[in-house]
Amino acid sequence: MPAPIYVRVNSNALTSEAFTLERPDYRHVLHVPSITAAAVSLQFTATSGTAPYLPFTRLDGTGALHTVHSGVGMVWAPLPQAPVPWGRLSVTTGTASQVTTFTLYPTTVRW
């Protein structure tokens, strides 16, 4: 089983550092720490660690943004399978005056 991936969003930033999924064919669960009200979403790129990062949209055919979490507080969010291994997180508001760490946990569970 691949190790968890720790993803940081720097203070007052709207995106995280880039991450690479060791096994993009695995599903992942995202741990969102207790944060101020913000929507958390995923962005992916077709090339390792380089722009452009494009938003991950819902799989229901609407083209709407896939929001992982929206609101205040800590949550565990199951994620759809990633289209490519290279991504980053996006938040709608800066994470106050501190670095915020999110954790991606790989899992072999299917849903």
Backbone as ProteinMPNN parsed JSONL, in Angstrom:
{"seq_chain_A": "MPAPIYVRVNSNALTSEAFTLERPDYRHVLHVPSITAAAVSLQFTATSGTAPYLPFTRLDGTGALHTVHSGVGMVWAPLPQAPVPWGRLSVTTGTASQVTTFTLYPTTVRW", "coords_chain_A": {"N_chain_A": [[0.848, -1.178, 0.0], [0.641, 2.173, -0.912], [2.207, 5.024, 0.71], [0.672, 7.592, 2.79], [0.025, 10.9, 1.476], [1.159, 14.045, 2.22], [-0.112, 17.207, 1.918], [0.503, 20.578, 1.584], [-0.979, 23.785, 2.114], [0.058, 26.949, 1.874], [0.091, 29.808, 4.12], [-2.546, 32.061, 3.584], [-2.665, 31.314, 0.896], [-4.148, 30.078, -2.182], [-3.888, 27.708, -3.48], [-2.396, 24.438, -3.244], [0.899, 23.013, -2.837], [2.273, 21.111, -5.551], [1.397, 17.643, -6.028], [2.18, 14.142, -6.4], [0.544, 11.228, -7.2], [1.305, 8.055, -6.131], [0.041, 5.707, -6.877], [-2.225, 6.182, -9.049], [-4.341, 4.663, -9.865], [-5.541, 3.717, -7.612], [-8.168, 4.442, -5.295], [-8.62, 7.382, -3.292], [-8.742, 8.89, -0.037], [-9.411, 12.008, 1.299], [-8.178, 13.84, 3.944], [-9.428, 16.587, 5.418], [-8.375, 19.176, 7.351], [-9.447, 20.973, 10.318], [-10.65, 23.932, 9.262], [-11.19, 27.388, 8.366], [-14.28, 28.524, 6.898], [-14.379, 27.241, 3.743], [-14.237, 26.125, 0.359], [-12.991, 23.113, -0.86], [-11.235, 21.781, -3.525], [-10.119, 19.714, -6.301], [-7.365, 19.847, -8.592], [-5.876, 18.992, -11.693], [-3.052, 18.133, -13.775], [-1.703, 17.447, -17.023], [0.968, 17.058, -17.323], [3.863, 16.332, -15.465], [3.875, 18.143, -12.578], [3.618, 20.728, -13.755], [2.061, 23.723, -15.028], [-0.709, 23.931, -17.353], [-2.967, 23.696, -14.587], [-5.964, 22.041, -14.324], [-9.399, 22.224, -13.307], [-11.01, 19.574, -11.531], [-13.851, 18.018, -12.584], [-17.305, 17.167, -11.86], [-18.526, 13.799, -12.145], [-20.984, 13.382, -13.232], [-21.762, 14.366, -15.667], [-22.534, 17.025, -15.785], [-20.589, 18.953, -15.84], [-19.971, 20.521, -13.72], [-17.937, 21.821, -11.059], [-16.093, 19.533, -9.097], [-16.491, 19.479, -5.83], [-14.68, 18.833, -2.998], [-14.988, 19.345, -0.276], [-17.001, 21.619, 1.526], [-17.276, 24.171, 3.702], [-17.036, 24.561, 7.301], [-14.661, 23.112, 9.522], [-13.383, 19.773, 10.312], [-13.057, 17.017, 8.076], [-13.459, 13.817, 6.468], [-13.048, 12.856, 3.227], [-14.123, 10.847, 0.617], [-12.646, 10.287, -2.553], [-13.113, 10.548, -6.132], [-11.656, 8.368, -8.635], [-8.461, 9.382, -9.681], [-7.678, 11.184, -12.683], [-5.12, 11.463, -13.734], [-1.726, 11.198, -12.424], [-0.731, 13.643, -11.383], [-1.313, 16.415, -9.413], [-2.988, 19.056, -7.524], [-4.339, 20.794, -4.668], [-7.09, 23.031, -4.33], [-8.34, 25.892, -2.717], [-11.096, 27.984, -1.719], [-10.821, 30.226, -0.148], [-8.083, 31.868, 1.452], [-6.017, 30.117, 3.81], [-6.05, 31.382, 6.355], [-3.629, 32.607, 8.673], [-1.725, 30.637, 8.735], [0.109, 27.65, 7.876], [-1.589, 25.029, 6.3], [-2.171, 21.607, 6.502], [-3.159, 18.996, 4.467], [-4.192, 15.594, 4.034], [-3.729, 12.882, 1.865], [-4.963, 9.722, 1.614], [-4.285, 6.594, 0.316], [-6.411, 3.935, -0.81], [-7.705, 0.632, -1.163], [-10.311, 0.154, -1.203], [-13.494, 0.002, -2.777], [-16.014, 2.171, -4.092]], "CA_chain_A": [[0.0, 0.0, 0.0], [1.427, 3.42, -0.916], [2.155, 5.852, 1.92], [-0.136, 8.811, 2.672], [0.681, 12.078, 0.909], [0.844, 15.253, 2.983], [-0.171, 18.32, 0.978], [0.416, 21.841, 2.325], [-1.396, 25.058, 1.536], [0.718, 27.996, 2.659], [-0.801, 30.82, 4.672], [-3.204, 32.958, 2.633], [-2.581, 30.808, -0.479], [-5.379, 29.476, -2.686], [-3.586, 26.38, -3.999], [-1.343, 23.715, -2.538], [2.043, 22.564, -3.623], [1.92, 19.991, -6.42], [1.634, 16.301, -5.495], [2.134, 13.038, -7.354], [-0.028, 10.006, -6.641], [2.119, 6.886, -6.468], [-0.854, 4.768, -7.554], [-3.446, 6.892, -9.41], [-5.42, 3.706, -10.064], [-6.19, 3.53, -6.31], [-9.0, 5.525, -4.795], [-8.011, 8.08, -2.167], [-9.582, 9.61, 0.906], [-8.736, 13.237, 1.678], [-8.457, 14.378, 5.28], [-9.436, 18.051, 5.444], [-8.294, 19.564, 8.755], [-10.354, 22.034, 10.733], [-10.273, 25.182, 8.609], [-12.281, 28.339, 8.251], [-15.169, 28.178, 5.789], [-13.734, 27.227, 2.435], [-14.495, 24.968, -0.485], [-11.756, 22.441, -1.252], [-11.422, 21.025, -4.753], [-8.916, 19.131, -6.897], [-6.944, 20.275, -9.919], [-4.895, 18.055, -12.234], [-2.309, 18.551, -14.962], [-1.291, 16.315, -17.857], [2.423, 16.974, -17.294], [4.355, 16.301, -14.094], [4.168, 19.342, -11.81], [3.636, 21.985, -14.483], [0.78, 24.288, -15.448], [-1.869, 24.411, -16.614], [-3.753, 22.809, -13.733], [-7.373, 22.187, -14.664], [-10.262, 21.743, -12.228], [-11.624, 18.253, -11.648], [-15.293, 18.227, -12.617], [-18.139, 16.047, -11.416], [-18.631, 12.71, -13.11], [-22.386, 13.196, -13.604], [-22.008, 14.949, -16.975], [-22.959, 18.423, -15.709], [-19.449, 19.837, -16.013], [-19.795, 21.313, -12.504], [-16.731, 21.565, -10.284], [-16.19, 18.527, -8.039], [-16.057, 20.055, -4.559], [-14.366, 17.789, -2.026], [-15.565, 19.752, 1.007], [-17.346, 23.029, 1.591], [-17.764, 24.501, 5.035], [-16.092, 24.695, 8.411], [-14.412, 21.912, 10.308], [-12.617, 18.631, 9.825], [-13.864, 16.027, 7.361], [-12.811, 12.79, 5.655], [-13.796, 12.879, 1.976], [-13.711, 9.887, -0.406], [-12.438, 10.957, -3.835], [-13.179, 9.731, -7.342], [-10.341, 7.973, -9.125], [-7.764, 10.481, -10.334], [-7.47, 10.951, -14.116], [-3.662, 11.434, -13.943], [-1.097, 11.21, -11.097], [-0.197, 14.944, -10.965], [-2.382, 17.319, -9.023], [-2.855, 19.961, -6.398], [-5.612, 21.17, -4.067], [-7.476, 24.424, -4.459], [-9.294, 26.334, -1.698], [-11.727, 29.225, -2.164], [-10.304, 31.332, 0.656], [-6.784, 31.571, 2.054], [-6.114, 29.346, 5.055], [-5.697, 32.26, 7.476], [-2.222, 32.999, 8.788], [-0.925, 29.46, 9.056], [0.188, 26.586, 6.887], [-2.592, 24.001, 6.562], [-1.769, 20.348, 5.894], [-4.19, 18.033, 4.096], [-3.569, 14.284, 3.846], [-4.347, 11.963, 0.914], [-4.735, 8.334, 2.004], [-4.698, 5.632, -0.706], [-7.194, 2.815, -0.307], [-8.147, -0.32, -2.185], [-11.771, 0.046, -1.067], [-14.251, 0.494, -3.936], [-17.337, 2.726, -3.81]], "C_chain_A": [[0.894, 1.241, 0.0], [1.234, 4.209, 0.378], [1.208, 7.037, 1.705], [0.701, 9.954, 2.099], [0.209, 13.291, 1.694], [0.972, 16.45, 2.044], [-0.396, 19.608, 1.763], [-0.153, 22.959, 1.463], [-0.788, 26.12, 2.433], [-0.283, 29.047, 3.11], [-1.254, 31.789, 3.578], [-3.081, 32.532, 1.17], [-3.907, 30.174, -0.883], [-5.154, 28.115, -3.326], [-2.454, 25.757, -3.186], [-0.117, 23.579, -3.426], [1.559, 21.398, -4.489], [2.185, 18.669, -5.7], [1.573, 15.298, -6.634], [1.583, 11.813, -6.651], [0.814, 8.825, -7.093], [1.299, 5.871, -7.261], [-2.16, 5.5, -7.915], [-4.624, 5.959, -9.675], [-6.119, 3.352, -8.752], [-7.134, 4.695, -6.054], [-8.293, 6.137, -3.604], [-9.089, 8.712, -1.296], [-8.779, 10.832, 1.325], [-9.162, 13.637, 3.078], [-8.312, 15.888, 5.194], [-9.408, 18.451, 6.912], [-9.335, 20.634, 9.078], [-9.861, 23.358, 10.152], [-11.455, 26.142, 8.652], [-13.09, 27.988, 7.007], [-14.461, 28.324, 4.447], [-14.208, 26.009, 1.669], [-13.145, 24.416, -0.923], [-12.053, 21.622, -2.499], [-10.068, 20.555, -5.276], [-8.639, 19.754, -8.252], [-5.876, 19.291, -10.389], [-4.232, 18.647, -13.468], [-1.848, 17.311, -15.724], [0.213, 16.095, -17.845], [2.912, 17.125, -15.861], [4.697, 17.677, -13.529], [4.16, 20.664, -12.533], [2.228, 22.425, -14.883], [0.521, 23.919, -16.909], [-2.501, 23.313, -15.77], [-5.22, 23.079, -14.044], [-8.239, 21.618, -13.549], [-10.835, 20.366, -12.563], [-13.133, 18.459, -11.577], [-16.04, 16.968, -12.19], [-18.309, 15.037, -12.534], [-20.059, 12.47, -13.588], [-22.75, 13.838, -14.938], [-22.432, 16.407, -16.957], [-21.821, 19.39, -16.001], [-19.188, 20.712, -14.798], [-18.524, 20.884, -11.776], [-16.996, 20.503, -9.216], [-15.612, 19.137, -6.759], [-15.877, 18.925, -3.563], [-15.052, 18.082, -0.7], [-15.882, 21.235, 0.935], [-17.918, 23.305, 2.967], [-16.644, 24.6, 6.039], [-15.859, 23.322, 9.018], [-13.662, 20.829, 9.575], [-13.563, 17.635, 9.142], [-12.939, 15.018, 6.677], [-13.65, 12.687, 4.387], [-13.274, 11.825, 1.009], [-13.652, 10.593, -1.759], [-12.684, 10.013, -4.999], [-11.763, 9.348, -7.769], [-9.725, 9.126, -9.917], [-7.552, 10.181, -11.82], [-5.996, 10.807, -14.488], [-3.007, 11.504, -12.561], [-0.702, 12.585, -10.567], [-1.311, 15.918, -10.643], [-1.988, 18.299, -7.945], [-4.259, 20.231, -5.871], [-5.841, 22.656, -4.284], [-8.476, 24.738, -3.354], [-9.856, 27.691, -2.125], [-11.306, 30.434, -1.354], [-8.973, 30.914, 1.233], [-6.966, 30.912, 3.406], [-5.567, 30.135, 6.233], [-4.203, 32.547, 7.494], [-1.326, 31.822, 9.133], [-0.881, 28.506, 7.878], [-0.83, 25.526, 7.277], [-2.183, 22.743, 5.809], [-2.971, 19.445, 5.698], [-3.483, 16.703, 3.883], [-4.395, 13.442, 2.884], [-3.971, 10.537, 1.314], [-5.184, 7.417, 0.86], [-5.484, 4.493, -0.057], [-7.559, 1.896, -1.466], [-9.651, -0.544, -2.102], [-12.438, 0.631, -2.292], [-15.572, 1.074, -3.471], [-17.945, 3.273, -5.08]], "O_chain_A": [[1.804, 1.348, 0.822], [0.214, 4.071, 1.053], [0.969, 7.44, 0.567], [1.926, 9.969, 2.225], [-0.991, 13.535, 1.819], [2.026, 16.679, 1.451], [-1.363, 19.722, 2.516], [0.139, 23.072, 0.272], [-1.092, 26.18, 3.625], [-1.373, 29.16, 2.549], [-0.457, 32.265, 2.769], [-3.372, 33.334, 0.282], [-4.698, 29.78, -0.027], [-6.116, 27.433, -3.68], [-1.671, 26.449, -2.536], [-0.109, 23.974, -4.592], [0.544, 20.774, -4.18], [3.084, 18.58, -4.864], [0.997, 15.563, -7.689], [2.103, 11.405, -5.613], [1.015, 8.615, -8.289], [1.8, 5.253, -8.2], [-3.117, 5.438, -7.143], [-5.773, 6.4, -9.707], [-7.189, 2.745, -8.777], [-6.916, 5.802, -6.546], [-7.459, 5.488, -2.972], [-10.188, 9.023, -1.754], [-7.602, 10.717, 1.666], [-10.352, 13.758, 3.367], [-7.227, 16.408, 4.933], [-10.325, 18.102, 7.656], [-10.019, 21.131, 8.184], [-8.787, 23.841, 10.509], [-12.583, 25.742, 8.941], [-12.622, 27.232, 6.155], [-14.006, 29.408, 4.081], [-14.54, 24.982, 2.261], [-12.257, 25.175, -1.312], [-13.014, 20.853, -2.526], [-9.016, 20.943, -4.767], [-9.56, 20.141, -8.971], [-5.069, 18.813, -9.592], [-4.774, 19.54, -14.119], [-1.631, 16.253, -15.132], [0.69, 15.058, -18.307], [2.409, 17.973, -15.124], [5.674, 18.303, -13.94], [4.65, 21.653, -11.988], [1.327, 21.603, -15.052], [1.47, 23.619, -17.634], [-2.564, 22.154, -16.18], [-5.66, 24.229, -14.025], [-7.859, 20.636, -12.912], [-11.105, 20.048, -13.721], [-13.634, 19.021, -10.603], [-15.489, 15.868, -12.163], [-18.245, 15.376, -13.716], [-20.329, 11.48, -14.268], [-23.923, 13.856, -15.31], [-22.67, 16.982, -18.019], [-22.069, 20.536, -16.374], [-18.29, 21.554, -14.824], [-18.096, 19.734, -11.869], [-18.005, 20.564, -8.513], [-14.398, 19.291, -6.626], [-16.802, 18.152, -3.312], [-15.624, 17.19, -0.074], [-15.125, 22.014, 0.355], [-18.937, 22.729, 3.348], [-15.469, 24.709, 5.688], [-16.752, 22.474, 9.025], [-13.347, 20.945, 8.39], [-14.701, 17.438, 9.567], [-11.793, 15.326, 6.351], [-14.856, 12.452, 4.471], [-12.111, 11.883, 0.61], [-14.52, 11.409, -2.071], [-12.485, 8.805, -4.869], [-10.789, 9.943, -7.309], [-10.4, 9.764, -10.725], [-7.274, 9.037, -12.18], [-5.66, 10.11, -15.446], [-3.691, 11.847, -11.597], [-0.361, 12.693, -9.389], [-2.153, 16.216, -11.49], [-0.837, 18.368, -7.513], [-5.249, 19.935, -6.541], [-4.895, 23.434, -4.406], [-9.368, 23.934, -3.083], [-9.18, 28.458, -2.81], [-11.424, 31.563, -1.831], [-8.75, 29.729, 1.481], [-7.975, 31.135, 4.075], [-4.743, 29.645, 7.005], [-3.586, 32.712, 6.441], [-0.28, 31.997, 9.759], [-1.734, 28.554, 6.991], [-0.93, 25.16, 8.448], [-1.884, 22.8, 4.616], [-3.712, 19.162, 6.64], [-2.29, 16.684, 3.58], [-5.605, 13.299, 3.055], [-2.791, 10.19, 1.347], [-6.351, 7.458, 0.471], [-5.248, 4.138, 1.098], [-7.701, 2.339, -2.606], [-10.201, -1.35, -2.852], [-11.992, 1.659, -2.802], [-16.195, 0.536, -2.555], [-19.063, 3.788, -5.057]]}, "name": "protein", "num_of_chains": 1, "seq": "MPAPIYVRVNSNALTSEAFTLERPDYRHVLHVPSITAAAVSLQFTATSGTAPYLPFTRLDGTGALHTVHSGVGMVWAPLPQAPVPWGRLSVTTGTASQVTTFTLYPTTVRW"}
